[in-house]
Amino acid sequence: GTLGKEDLRFITKADRAKVERKFAYDPLGGLIRKALAAKEGKEQLVAFEKEAAGIYLSGHPMEAYEESFRKIVTAWSYDYYADETTGLCRLKEGSSAVSGGIVLERKLKVTKQNRQMAFLTLEDVCGQFEVLVFPDTLERFRPLTEPDSRIFVTGRISIGRDENATLLADSIRDVENIRREL
């Protein structure tokens, strides 16, 4: 049979060797063995699912912060995209917004003034959106822009030619720190 997500969560040490022998040839490049070797827990499981399947199957890493998000976030990932019916974005050019998520990707670029800026792809529980971090802001918050960081970003909305929005970051905060303050 196939190894299901429930098996990964509750496998016992006694069964681990048996399962590893059964899946000695792993077409997923060792991912099953990595998951079995990882500490048991939801966060490791969803990380494994994302790496193996490209999607989260049993939850999302940001679910643990849902209460904080409901109190703070003013723009969710779906708000950043043009409405299919009207062709317009729900967010308005220049308006303030607070969004949060996990940093999936950070692309650094050098400006004409030879300073670094960052293009971030964030993911909340609903989807992905883009954040632009200009040099001054990047200097202040660089460690929080690393991939896998869980952050809240406050900034202004910029609407592109395609009517999709980008968040221009003014400040970035660690989700854990905010959660403790609430």
N, C-alpha and C positions, 0 to 999 in steps of 0.2 A: 504494500500500500504506500500511500504518500504520507509524508511527514507534515502534519497540520500545525497551525499556529498554537493550538492548545497543547500539543506535544512539546513544543519548544519552551513553553512557560512552566510546565509542571514535570518535566522529565527528572527522574531521580538519578543519583550518581551511579547506582547499580545498573540502570538501563542505558546510561550514557555510552559505555563501551560497546554494547550491543548495537545501538543506533549508529555509532560511528563506523562500525564494521559494515553495517548494511549500506551506509552511504559513503563508503570509502572512495568510490568514483563519484565525485561531486561535479556535475555539469555547471553548477553556479560558481565555480572557482573557489571553493573553500568557505563559502558563506554559511553553509549549514554548520560546519564545524566551528566557525567563529561564534555563531549564535549559541551553540551548545556550551562553548567554553565561557561565554560571557556570564556575568552575574545575572541571576534570575531577576526579572522585573519588567515592567511595562515600557520604560524608556528604552531599554536595550532591545526589546522585542520590536517596537515600532521602528527603531533605527535599522534593525536587520531587515524588516519588511521593505523599507524604502530602498535600501541598498540592493536587495535581491529582486524585488518586483517593480521598483520604480514608483510605488505608491504606498500609502499607509493603509493597512487592512484592518487592524484592530483598534485604531485610535490615532490621535495626532499629538505630537509632543507639546503643542501649545494648549491642549485641553486642561492641563493642570493649572493654567493661569486664567481660565475662563471668567472667573469672578472679577479679577482685576481688569480684564479687557472690557467687560460690560460697563464698568464704572468710568473708564478712561477713554477708550477708543471712540472717535467721532467719524472715522472713515475706514470701512472694511475693504478688503481686496476687491470685491465685486463693484464697489463704488468708483473704482479707478477706470472702469471700462465703459465705452460708449454703449448706451442702451440699444438693443437690437431693433426696437421699434422706431424710436425717434432719431437714432444716430447721434444722440448727444450724451455727454457725460453728466452724471448726477452732481459731480463736484464742480465748483465754479472757480475760474481763473483767479488767482491771488487770494483765495479764501484760506483761512487757517484750518489745519487738520491735525489730529493725533491718530496715528496708526501703530500697530504693533505686530510682531511676528518673529520668526526665526530667520536669521540671515542664511540664505541658501548659497549665494554667490556674491563675491566682491570683485569688481574690475577696477583697477587703479589706472588713471590716466594722468599725464603730465600736461599742465596748462602752458600757455605761451610765456607766462611769467616763471616757468620752471618750478611750479608747485604741484603737489599731488592733489587730486580729487578722486572721489569714488562713485561708482555706479553700483548700487546694491539691489539684489533681488531678494525680497522678503516674502515669507509665506505665513499667512494666518490660517485659521481652521477652514476658511472658505476658498482660498486660492492664493495666487501670487500677485505682487505689484512691485513697481520700481521706485527706488529712492535715489535722489541725486544728493551727494554730500560735497559741498564746495570746500576749497582748501582750508579756510579758517575753522570751519566746523569739523573737518576731518582731523586737524591738529589737536583739537580739544577732546574728541571722542574716538580716536583711532582704534583703541583696543575693543570697543563695543561693535566695531564694524567687521570683525573677524567672522568667517563662516561658522555656523552653529550657535552664534550669540543670540540670545533671546532679548529683544529690545522693544522699547516704545520710542517712536520718532515724532517730534513736534515740528511742524513746518508749514510751508505755503504750497498751494496747489498750482501746478503749471499744466495747462492743457495743450497737447500736441496737435499737429495737423490731422492726425488720425482720430481726434476727439478723445483719445485716451489720456489719462492724467498721470503725472509723476509728482511725487512728494519731494519738495526741495527742503532738505533738513536744516533746521535751526538748532535743535538740540536732540540728544539721544540719551536715553536712560535705560539702565539694566532692569529687566522685568522683575527680577528677584528683589531688588532694592525698593521698587515701587510697591510691590506686594507687601513688604514688611511695613511700609509707611501707612498703608490703608487700614 
